[in-house]
Structure formats: C-alpha cells, structure tokens
C-alpha cells in the first residue's frame, strides 16, 4: 500500500509521538488552553462524550 502522508513514515511518526508525550508540548501550551477559552462553562453539566472508544454514557465536569 502506498504511503498517504508524513505520519505513515515510521521514523517521523515515532519522533512525533515522543514530542507529543512530553509534558511541555504545543498541545498543552497553546492548543488546549485556546480550546477551553472558546468553550462555554461546563461546570456541573452533563454531556455526552462522542468518541470511537467505548466510555460511560455521560460524564460530569
């Protein structure tokens, strides 16, 4: 099967994964805080988690 993108390159993917696993990374420094700033206040509210992994029906923050 032909490689579709850079993440199909095993060396690149392994090194990229190491970066993402570090505590200090772009996701934790910029992406997550920005995402939370755009979200409404969810304190005490129930919501559905839409994910490919099986989880409980609802969670409370």
C-alpha positions, 0 to 999 in steps of 0.5 A: 500500500502506498504511503498517504502522508508524513505520519505513515513514515515510521521514523517521523511518526515515532519522533512525533509521538515522543514530542507529543508525550512530553509534558511541555508540548504545543498541545498543552501550551497553546492548543488546549488552553485556546480550546477551553477559552472558546468553550462555554462553562461546563461546570456541573453539566452533563454531556455526552462524550462522542468518541470511537472508544467505548466510555460511560454514557455521560460524564460530569465536569 
